[in-house]
Amino acid sequence: MPDPLIAKLKLLIVETLRLEDIAAADIPDNEPLIGGGLSLDSIDALELVVRLEKEFGIKIASSEEAKRALGSVAELTAYIREHADPSRLPA
């Protein structure tokens, strides 16, 4: 069964960054988000961080922390699970 948090994060990426030509399901779990196949840049990363902070009640305090969190969808999932309020995670 697919991980509901991974599915939600992929959908948030597509919606937040308005990736019209990419379906959420087509984003690989382990591909780098920044500089990878999605061609995301630092502005995209900032937009995504703001959305994630609002959505999950987390605080990504530095650019280094953001780079680690946004390494891939899998890394982002682990970061969210570790730092988010569990009540804000999908069931």
Backbone as a ProteinNet text record, in pm:
[ID]
protein_1_A
[PRIMARY]
MPDPLIAKLKLLIVETLRLEDIAAADIPDNEPLIGGGLSLDSIDALELVVRLEKEFGIKIASSEEAKRALGSVAELTAYIREHADPSRLPA
[TERTIARY]
84.4	0	89.1	58.2	140.5	136.5	247.3	258.6	176.8	78	-6.1	70.9	176.9	255.2	333.9	391.3	463.8	368.5	250.2	151.9	112.9	92.7	55	168.2	291.2	404.9	422.7	407.4	419.6	311.7	190.1	81.4	109.1	160.3	195.3	303.4	400.7	506.8	447.4	363.7	302.9	214.7	131.8	41.7	117.3	208.9	280.7	364.2	429	520.1	454.9	326	249.2	319	350.4	417.7	312	269.3	155.7	183.9	308.8	342.5	385.6	376	422.1	309	280.7	182.3	254	184.5	243.4	299.1	227.6	270.1	398	432.9	552.4	680	668.6	786.8	850.5	975.9	1042.6	1069.1	1062.7	1085	1229	1325.4	1465.7	1544.9	1478.4	1547.7	1565.6	1681.8	1700.9	1594	1537.9	1436.5	1499.5	1610.9	1679.5	1788.9	1783.3	1884.2	1861.9	1752.9	1722.3	1630.2	1554.8	1466.6	1355.6	1320	1214.7	1268.2	1399.3	1464.4	1421.5	1409.7	1372.2	1493.9	1468.4	1576.6	1554.8	1635.5	1628.8	1497.3	1439.4	1309.2	1200.8	1205.5	1110.7	1126.4	1250.9	1276.8	1216.8	1233.4	1178.1	1025.7	962.7	816.1	770.6	841.6	806.8	824.8	932.8	957.7	846.2	805.6	697.6	569.1	537.5	415	422.7	537.5	553.9	544.9	602.2	595.3	450.5	372.3	231.1	150.2	175	96.7	120.2	246.7	281.2	324.5	326.3	363.6	508.6	593.7	736.1	808.2	933.6	1017.5	1151.2	1181	1310	1395.3	1490.7	1557.5	1671.1	1729.1	1844.5	1843.4	1925.1	1934.4	1998.1	2090	2150.7	2046.7	1962.4	1855.8	1758.9	1728.5	1639.1	1699.4	1829.3	1894.8	1884.2	1904.2	1892.5	1747.8	1653.2	1511.8	1462.8	1508	1460.6	1550.6	1627.1	1715.4	1639.7	1528.3	1441.8	1307.4	1209.8	1080.3	1096	1178.5	1199.8	1263	1362.7	1426.9	1331	1250.1	1151.2	1047.8	1007.1	911.8	968.7	1093.3	1157.8	1168.8	1203.6	1217.3	1082.7	977.3	843.3	800.5	821.4	783	856.9	981.1	1061.5	1024.3	984.6	966.2	822.2	729.9	592.6	511.4	408.4	310	238.6	241.2	180	33.7	-36.4	-178.5	-196.9	-90.8	-99.3	-56.2	-17.9	23.8	-96.6	-96.8	-209.1	-211.1	-330.1	-346.6	-308.4
-118.3	0	124.8	222.1	343.1	422.8	486.9	569.8	698	724.8	843.9	975.1	977.5	1100.8	1127.5	1024.5	1042.1	1093.4	1034.2	1078.4	1224.6	1261.9	1399.7	1496.2	1460	1546.9	1567	1461	1473	1566.1	1552.7	1640.2	1785.4	1806.9	1942.2	2003.6	1923.1	1972.6	2019.5	1936.9	1970.6	2095.2	2100.5	2214.6	2343	2336.1	2454.6	2516.3	2432.8	2481.9	2488.2	2458.5	2465.6	2389.5	2264.8	2179.2	2115.3	2188.4	2146.3	2022.5	2000.1	1887.6	1762.8	1766.6	1653.9	1606.6	1477.3	1417.9	1381.5	1397	1366.4	1224.8	1131.2	990.5	967.1	1060.1	1044.1	1093.3	1155.1	1204.2	1086.1	1053.7	941.6	972.8	872.1	889.9	929.5	878.7	896.1	987.7	1053.5	1146.6	1281.5	1345.5	1477.2	1576.3	1649.2	1748.3	1872.9	1916.6	2035.3	1989.2	2039.8	2002.7	1866.8	1800.2	1669.2	1683.1	1580.5	1576.5	1680.4	1731.9	1833.6	1972.9	1987.5	2116.2	2226.4	2193.8	2294.5	2379.8	2507.6	2598.2	2650	2745.9	2795.2	2866.7	2933.1	2999.6	2893.7	2787.5	2676.6	2616	2599	2541	2629.2	2760	2852.9	2844.5	2843.4	2831.2	2701.4	2594.9	2463.9	2461.4	2518.9	2524	2600.5	2714.5	2794.2	2712.2	2643	2561.2	2446	2381.3	2269.4	2316.4	2431.6	2485.2	2513.2	2568	2595.7	2466.3	2376	2252.2	2160.7	2148.9	2051.1	2112.4	2244.8	2309.7	2288.9	2275.8	2257.3	2389.6	2395.4	2512.3	2463.6	2497.7	2466.3	2591.4	2583.4	2702.4	2756.2	2676.4	2724.3	2666.9	2726.7	2675.8	2537.1	2511	2377.5	2272.3	2306.7	2214.7	2193.1	2298.2	2286.5	2195.8	2209	2123	1976.1	1948.3	1809.5	1761	1842.4	1802.4	1781.7	1866.3	1860.1	1775.1	1686.5	1600.4	1515.2	1461.5	1378.7	1368.2	1312.1	1292.1	1199.1	1096.5	1003.7	1075.2	1160.4	1234.8	1336.1	1399	1494.1	1424.3	1306.2	1227.7	1197.2	1153.5	1123.6	1250.3	1361.5	1487.9	1530.2	1523.1	1562	1471.2	1341	1247.6	1278.6	1320.3	1347.8	1480.5	1580.9	1715.1	1763.6	1701.8	1750.6	1700	1772.9	1729.7	1607.1	1492.1	1371.6	1389.1	1477.1	1496.5	1564.3	1621.1	1688.1	1598.3	1475.2	1380.8	1303.6	1269.3	1189.3	1051.5	998.1	865.6	755.5
0	0	0	-86.1	-93.5	37.4	68.5	188	167.4	254.4	235.1	248.5	328.7	341.6	213.7	155.2	28.6	-78.5	-87.4	-187.1	-164.7	-38.6	-7.5	-42.3	-10.2	-39.9	-190.4	-266	-411.5	-466.8	-416.6	-459.6	-420.1	-299.5	-255.3	-344	-383.7	-471.5	-603.8	-664	-793	-779.8	-675.9	-657.6	-625.2	-529.4	-483.3	-594.2	-671.6	-774.8	-912.5	-916.3	-1040.2	-1154.5	-1127.5	-1225.6	-1315.3	-1415.4	-1498.6	-1582.5	-1617.7	-1705.4	-1629.8	-1496.1	-1414.8	-1324.3	-1329.2	-1238.5	-1108.4	-997.5	-866.6	-863.4	-919.3	-917.2	-997.1	-1086.8	-1170.2	-1102.2	-984.9	-914.1	-841.1	-873.4	-806.6	-658.8	-575.7	-431.8	-398.9	-473.8	-437.4	-529.9	-622.8	-712.5	-642.8	-659.3	-597.5	-642.2	-545.9	-580	-640.4	-583.7	-633.9	-729.9	-851.6	-950.1	-1013.5	-979	-1037.6	-1157.5	-1183.7	-1300.1	-1299.8	-1181.2	-1175	-1207	-1210	-1239.4	-1144.1	-1016	-917.5	-883.1	-857.1	-820.3	-678.2	-636.3	-498.4	-468.7	-565.9	-545.5	-524.5	-604.2	-586.4	-447.6	-404	-271.5	-162.8	-175.5	-77.3	-72.9	-189.1	-194.6	-127.8	-155.4	-100.6	50.7	100.3	244.5	314.8	259.8	320.5	327.1	220	217	317.4	325	418.5	562.4	591.4	726.9	766.8	674.9	703.3	715.6	625	617.8	737.8	780.6	882.8	1015	1023.9	1149	1187.4	1086.8	1112.9	1090.9	1131.7	1107.2	1054.5	929.5	870.1	887	978.9	1029.7	943.6	856.1	780.4	638.9	554.2	417.4	414.7	508	516.1	554.5	649.4	690.2	575.2	500.4	384.8	279	254.7	155.7	194.6	324	370.3	357.6	402.2	399.9	257.2	165.7	27.3	-61.8	-2.5	-80.6	-181.5	-140.3	-225.6	-154.5	-220.8	-156.1	-35.6	-48.8	62.5	182.4	156.4	265.1	326.4	242.9	292.2	379.4	339.6	418.1	556.7	560.9	689.7	774.6	713.4	786	846.1	766.1	812.8	928.2	913.6	1020.2	1150	1139.7	1257.8	1324.6	1246.8	1301.6	1311.2	1240	1238.2	1356.7	1389.8	1487.6	1426.5	1491.3	1435.3	1396.7	1463	1429	1292.6	1238.3	1108.5	993.1	1023.9	921	868.6	739.5	686.9	748.5	764.6	827	732
[MASK]
+++++++++++++++++++++++++++++++++++++++++++++++++++++++++++++++++++++++++++++++++++++++++++

